[in-house]
Amino acid sequence: MFVILLNYIKTLEEVEKELEPHRAYLNKYYSLQKFICSGRQNPRVGGVILCNAENREEVETIIQEDPFYSKNIATYEIIEFTPTMHADGFEKFISM
């Protein structure tokens, strides 16, 4: 499992211009059951995506489709982790 941290390197005005294409990108990977949850950081300096991918290379490939990546709006940090404890019901995301 991976945490993807996005940090904006452009203004919020530029972020807003690409928000709809970014949401379409997110929806694609939710439908493929790769994304588990996502949202804005507070304060609004970027975003966070919880991703269930096979490996780091898959995550890197997925990221390259994000309009925020192709338009150089955000930088990305990928953190891999192995869930060892979780709330009831979360196991369905681990075994995807």
ChimeraX attribute file (.defattr): number of C-alpha atoms within 10 A of each C-alpha:
attribute: neighborCount
match mode: 1-to-1
recipient: residues
	/A:1	21
	/A:2	21
	/A:3	19
	/A:4	20
	/A:5	20
	/A:6	21
	/A:7	18
	/A:8	19
	/A:9	15
	/A:10	15
	/A:11	10
	/A:12	13
	/A:13	9
	/A:14	14
	/A:15	19
	/A:16	11
	/A:17	10
	/A:18	15
	/A:19	14
	/A:20	12
	/A:21	14
	/A:22	18
	/A:23	12
	/A:24	13
	/A:25	17
	/A:26	20
	/A:27	13
	/A:28	13
	/A:29	14
	/A:30	15
	/A:31	9
	/A:32	9
	/A:33	14
	/A:34	21
	/A:35	21
	/A:36	15
	/A:37	12
	/A:38	16
	/A:39	11
	/A:40	13
	/A:41	13
	/A:42	8
	/A:43	7
	/A:44	11
	/A:45	15
	/A:46	20
	/A:47	18
	/A:48	17
	/A:49	18
	/A:50	18
	/A:51	24
	/A:52	20
	/A:53	19
	/A:54	12
	/A:55	11
	/A:56	14
	/A:57	10
	/A:58	12
	/A:59	20
	/A:60	14
	/A:61	10
	/A:62	16
	/A:63	17
	/A:64	11
	/A:65	13
	/A:66	20
	/A:67	20
	/A:68	25
	/A:69	15
	/A:70	11
	/A:71	12
	/A:72	12
	/A:73	20
	/A:74	21
	/A:75	14
	/A:76	17
	/A:77	13
	/A:78	17
	/A:79	13
	/A:80	16
	/A:81	9
	/A:82	8
	/A:83	11
	/A:84	5
	/A:85	8
	/A:86	9
	/A:87	6
	/A:88	7
	/A:89	8
	/A:90	12
	/A:91	12
	/A:92	8
	/A:93	14
	/A:94	14
	/A:95	7
	/A:96	10
